[in-house]
C-alpha cells in the first residue's frame, strides 16, 4: 500500500510534467486536472499510474480530461 507521502510526491511531479507539456503554470495545470477529475483518478489509481512513464500518463490524462469537457490535447 502506498504512503500518503509517496502519492503526494507523485501528484506534485505529475502536475509539473503536465504543466510543462501543455505550457501552463503549475497552478493552472493543477486546477485543470482537478476540474476535470484527473487528480481524483490518479489518487485512486496510483498503484498502476506510478508504474507508467510521465509522458504516457500526461497523454492518457489529457484524453481522460477531454471525456469530462477538458479541451487540452
C-alpha positions in Angstrom: 0.0 0.0 0.0 1.3 3.4 -1.0 2.0 6.0 1.7 0.4 9.4 1.6 3.9 10.9 1.1 4.5 8.8 -2.0 1.2 9.7 -3.5 1.7 13.4 -2.8 5.2 13.4 -4.3 3.9 11.6 -7.4 1.0 14.1 -7.8 3.3 17.1 -7.5 5.7 15.7 -10.1 2.8 14.7 -12.4 1.3 18.2 -12.2 4.7 19.7 -13.0 5.1 17.4 -16.1 1.5 18.1 -17.2 2.2 21.9 -16.9 5.4 21.6 -19.0 3.7 19.5 -21.6 0.8 21.9 -22.1 2.8 25.1 -21.4 0.8 26.0 -18.3 1.8 27.2 -14.9 1.7 24.6 -12.2 -1.3 26.3 -10.7 -3.2 26.3 -14.0 -2.3 22.6 -14.6 -3.5 21.6 -11.1 -6.8 23.5 -11.4 -7.4 21.9 -14.8 -6.6 18.4 -13.6 -8.8 18.9 -10.5 -11.7 20.4 -12.5 -11.7 17.5 -15.0 -11.3 14.8 -12.4 -7.8 13.6 -13.2 -6.4 14.3 -9.7 -9.1 12.0 -8.2 -8.4 9.4 -10.9 -4.6 9.5 -10.2 -5.2 9.3 -6.5 -7.4 6.2 -6.8 -5.3 4.5 -9.4 -1.9 5.4 -8.0 -0.7 1.8 -7.7 -0.9 1.5 -11.5 -0.3 5.1 -12.6 3.1 5.5 -10.9 4.4 2.5 -12.8 3.9 4.2 -16.2 6.1 6.9 -17.7 5.1 10.5 -17.1 4.9 11.1 -20.9 2.4 8.2 -21.3 0.4 9.4 -18.3 0.3 13.0 -19.5 -1.2 11.9 -22.8 -3.6 9.5 -21.0 -4.8 12.1 -18.5 -5.2 14.7 -21.3 -7.6 12.2 -23.0 -9.3 11.4 -19.7 -9.9 15.1 -19.0 -11.4 15.5 -22.5 -14.1 13.0 -21.5 -15.2 15.4 -18.8 -15.1 18.5 -21.0 -11.4 19.4 -21.0 -10.1 21.0 -24.2 -6.3 20.4 -23.9 -5.0 17.8 -26.3 
